[in-house]
């Protein structure tokens, strides 16, 4: 032991470097319990978000090829209730942002463990250290890439969907191992002190926890400058502040004005088309020529291809649906009133009344979401439309003129804009 002590590198590897009297098993366990619940919800809603893209339909929708067994749970995404994706993705994004102060507090509470010396003592300790490395690295990777995606800042290499999907599975595997190793320790730590008593203890009466065998309690604690009540309140206040400036983009209504961190304009203008736009026509290269008088909708099915002008589509029976647009970045619109042709009616015109899927092709130049496949239940829902109008007015160019898809509970990016062709399949 003396030789190990002499060989320790200086600075954070020395026990006396970490002196906060607040660190200890109890405080770490409290932050850990919050993360245990929060990350579990994050993971489940993340899996639901991936399923909502219907990747099981094929490579058109599948942005994580080679997932193999990791896609074991995939199912056909429902259209009821119509606000389903708005809620699941809103919870996923908002909760991810809200948990950031708690994650940082938890990392602060255990940071001495990251500088243990020697780094590896036994094979079992090596497994624990590896899981810790994957846990911390995975958490940072998932939260950072998620935040960048929310802000539409794609500075990372490759597809966000692929990186975030595989990163989530690596992280959750390390998370499960870590919980399995520490759940008993966490229970004992939570029982060691009373939460109500800690919330009544001020800074002057704050004392270090008893020495622990895990190395969290400072060997030479300094005088407290904050109580544990203050530490919990600081993390909680940070989470509350982030909730206030984030949740409004999903809740909508007057709360939208509070969404200061929302990447999309909170005041997108007035009029029937005055609601949020993910990407404008100019941003994705949709030209006036592609959606001008020469535009045609091509419908393919069991017989000869059908071709329609917008004027011909407008003469067909029009149907209405009140649906929001909800996007993977967590923002959503309030319900908008769409009108146009039912997809199931177009399937019948194409000679495929019992269509099992439809390929939707946009006139948007090639990109990961210029084409999309919709499932049979989405085609046959009476609220699924090829929309021509919104809120009583023709679609604006940025909202998909001349025609766009709108399907209940569908991720916004799969509600294809600037539709040029529909191919119904059995």
Residue, then its C-alpha position, 0 to 999 in steps of 0.5 A: x500500500x505504501x508503494x502504491x501511495x508513493x506511485x500515485x500521480x499528483x493532483x486529482x489522483x491524490x485522496x486529499x485533492x477532493x475536499x468537498x464535505x458534501x460528497x458521499x454515498x447518500x448524495x450520490x444515491x439521491x442523484x442516481x435515483x433520479x437518473x435511474x428513473x429519468x434515463x429509463x423513461x428516456x430510453x423507452x421513449x427513444x425506442x418509441x421514436x425509432x419505431x415511429x419511423x417504421x424502419x421495419x418497412x425497409x431501407x427507405x425508412x431505415x437509417x440504421x442499417x445492420x441493426x440486427x437484433x437491436x430492432x427486435x421490438x419494432x412494431x407497426x406504429x399506430x395512428x391512434x391517438x393522433x397526438x401520440x408522437x407529439x407526446x412521446x417525442x416531446x417527453x423524450x427531448x424535454x426530459x433529456x434537457x431537464x436531466x442535464x443538471x442532474x447528470x452533471x451533479x451526479x458526475x461531480x459527486x463521483x468524480x474522485x472515483x474516475x481518478x482511482x489509483x491504481x486504475x485496475x486492481x483485479x479482473x472484477x475491478x477492470x470490468x467495473x471500470x470498463x462499464x464506468x468508462x462506457x457509462x460516462x462516455x455514453x451518457x456524454x455522447x448521447x446527451x451532446x448529440x441529442x442537444x446538437x440535433x435539437x439545435x439542428x447543429x450537425x457537426x458530428x460525422x455521419x447520420x445523427x440517427x445511426x450514431x444516436x441509435x447505436x450510442x444509446x444501446x452501448x450506453x444502456x448496456x453499461x447503464x444496466x451493468x452499473x445499476x446491477x453492481x450498485x443497486x444494493x449500495x444505493x439502497x443502503x445509502x438512501x436509508x442511511x440518512x433522512x431526506x427530510x432531515x437533510x432538507x432542514x439542515x443549513x450550511x452551518x450544520x452540514x457535516x461530512x458523511x461517515x467515512x465510506x469504503x468506496x472513496x466518495x467521502x473526502x479524506x480531509x474535508x474542507x469547511x462547507x460552503x453549501x448544504x446538501x439541501x443547497x446542492x439538491x436545490x441547485x440541481x433542481x433549480x437548473x432542471x426547472x429552469x431548463x423545463x421552463x425554456x424547453x417544454x413550451x415547444x412541445x406543449x404549444x399554445x401560449x407556452x410556446x413563447x417560453x421556449x427560448x431554447x427552441x431552434x424554430x421560430x416561436x413567432x412564425x408569422x400570421x395567417x393560415x400558414x403561420x406555424x412552424x416549419x422544419x426546413x424551408x423549400x429554399x433550404x432543401x433545394x426545391x425550385x419554383x420550376x419543380x412546383x410550378x404549373x408543370x407540376x403533376x402528381x403521379x399515382x402508381x398501383x396495379x394498373x396504368x399510372x395516373x397523372x393529375x394536375x393540382x386543379x384536377x385534385x381540387x375537383x375531387x371530394x375533399x376531406x378534413x382532419x385536425x392534426x399537429x406536426x411533431x418533429x424529432x427535435x421535440x417541437x410540435x405545432x398546435x392542431x392545424x386544419x388540413x384538407x385534401x384527398x384521403x390516401x385510401x381513396x387514392x389507393x382505390x383509384x390506383x387499383x390497390x384498395x387494400x394497400x399494405x404500404x405506399x412509397x411517397x416521393x418528393x420533388x425535393x432533390x435527393x436526401x435522406x427523407x425525400x422518399x418515405x414509406x407509409x404503412x397500411x394502417x396509415x393509408x387507411x386511417x380516414x384522417x390520412x390525407x394528401x393535403x392541398x389546403x391548411x386552415x382554409x388556405x392553399x399550402x404555402x411553399x414552405x409547408x409543402x405546396x402543391x401537395x403534402x402528406x399529413x398522417x396522424x401520430x406520424x413524425x413530421x419528417x415522414x409527413x412528406x412535403x412537395x409530393x410528386x408521386x405515390x406508389x401503392x403496394x399490396 
